[in-house]
Amino acid sequence: MLTTTWSQLWPAGGLLMVAALLFVLGERSTDRPSVAEPRPTSLATRVDIPALLLTVAAAVPLIWFAAEMVASARAGRYPNDDITVGLSHWPLQAALPLAMLADAGLTAVRQSGWQVSAWTVVAGTAWMGVFSVAYPHHAGSFGLLGRAGAILWSALFAATTRRSSRQAHPPEE
């Protein structure tokens, strides 16, 4: 939606097909949940407040970064020749932080499979931080503050996710 080229919808369509396949294959079990692992039914009891606060803290810089990538794509800024398989990198670089933000939000509200969402966003954010350290002048870099922030944020999000996972499933004695 943020690009002027329809071919940019191919990667998005592919991701939607993978998500749909995972949804179908990961159909909820008809088994009754065990008494030892009750699942909260209301959203208010499922929300992980520390993860939600970290998600909100990341919203402004990630949305700002995505807006910069969109502006760069529309202005045809250098590197306007950064093309892979006929696709410009600008729109894809704009989509990544928005996907990380959405993934963090899904983790915070503990949707089914939230552990996969949590580790996906941790790995993606840490990777972007390390990438920005290795290539600080690349057009898709988070910049000096952004790279440090991404690495720190991913470590905090991992620790928060690990903590809340342990609280949800205490070790058996």
N, C-alpha and C positions, 0 to 999 in steps of 0.2 A: 504494500500500500504506500510505502514511503519512497518508492522509486518510480522512475518513468519507463522502465523496461519490464515487460510482462515476463521475460525469462527468469527474473529474480524470484518468481513464484514457484519455480521448480524445486529449489531446496525446501521452501516452506511446505509445499505439497508433500514432498518426501517425508518430512518430519511429521506432518499430520498423519500420513499413512502408517508410519512406525508407531505413533502414539495410539492410533485406532487399533492396530494389531495387538499391541501390548494390553490395551483395555479389554479386547475380546479374549485374549489368551489368559489374562489375569482375572477372569470372572470370579466374583466372590464365591467362597465355599458355602455349600449348603449345610456343612457340619455345624453343630451348635458350638459356640465358644465355651471354653473351659471356665470353670468358676474362678480359677486362679488368675485369669486374664480378662477381667471385664473391660469392655470397650465403652468409653463415655459416649453418650448419644447426642448430647447437645454441643453445639459449636463452642460455647463459652467454656465448657469443661475440657475441651480438646486443645484449645489455643495455648501454645507455649509462649509466654510473655517475653522471656529474654530473646528468643529467636525472632519474635515479632518486632521487638525494639531494634534489633540489629538490622532487620529488613527495612524498617522505616528510616534508620540512619543511612542506609545505603541508597535509598530511593533518589535523593537529590543528586548526588554525584553520578549515578548510573544514568538517570534520565538526562542530565546535562551532557554527558558523554555521547549518548545516543543522538541527541539534538545536534551536537557538533558534527557527528558523522553524517547525518542527513543534510545539514547545511553544506558540508564539504562535497557531498555527492551532487547536490543541485547546482552548486557553483562550479563544478568541474575542477576542483582544486587538485593540485599535485598530491599524490601520484594518480593522475587520471588514466594511466596506462596499467594500473595494478589489476590485471584481469586473469582469472582462472576459469577455464572451460567456458569462456565467453561471458563470464559474470564479473562485474565490478565488485571490488571488495568493500566499497563504502556502505552499501545497504546491509551487507552481511555483518559488518562491524557495528552498525547501528542496532541490529537485531540481537546481537549477543548480550549486551548488558540488560536489555529488556527481558530476555529469556532468563537470565540469572536472577533478576529481580522477581519475576513471576514464580520461578522455581523456589526461591527463598520464602516467598509468601505462602506457597503450597506447603512447604515444610513447617512453617509457623502455625498453620491451622490444622496440621496433622491429618491431612488427607490420607486415604489408603495408600500405602507404599511410600510414606513420607521419608523413610530412611534412604531410599534410592534418590529422592529429590535432594535431600540434605547433602549427601556425598557428591552428587553431581554438581551442585552449586559451589561446594567447597573446592572441588578439583578445578572447576572452570574459573573461579575467581582467583585462586592461587596461581593457576597457569597464566592468566592474563597479567597478574602482578609480576611473575618471573619473566614473562615475555617482555614486559615493559622495562624491566631491569636490563635484560639482554639487548634490547633494541630501543633505547630511550628516544631516538629521533624518528622512529617509524611513525607513519601517519596514524596507525591504530593503537599507539602506545597510550597508556593511562597517564603518562607524565610522571614527574618526580614525586609529587605528593600522592598521586593516584596509585602508583605502583606500591609504595609503602603501605598505603591505606588498604589496597586490595589484599596484600599478603597478611597484614594484621587482621583485617576483617574476616578472611577465610579461616584463620587460626581460631579466632573468637567464635565464629559460627560452628566450627568443628567441635570445639570444647563445649559449647552450649548444647549442641545436638547430642553429643556423647553423654553429657550430664543428664539431660532429660530422658534419654533412652535408658540409662541406668535407673532413674527414678521410676520409670514405667515398668521395668522388669528387674526388680532387685534380685541379687544373687541368692540362690537357694542354699540353705545351711544343712 
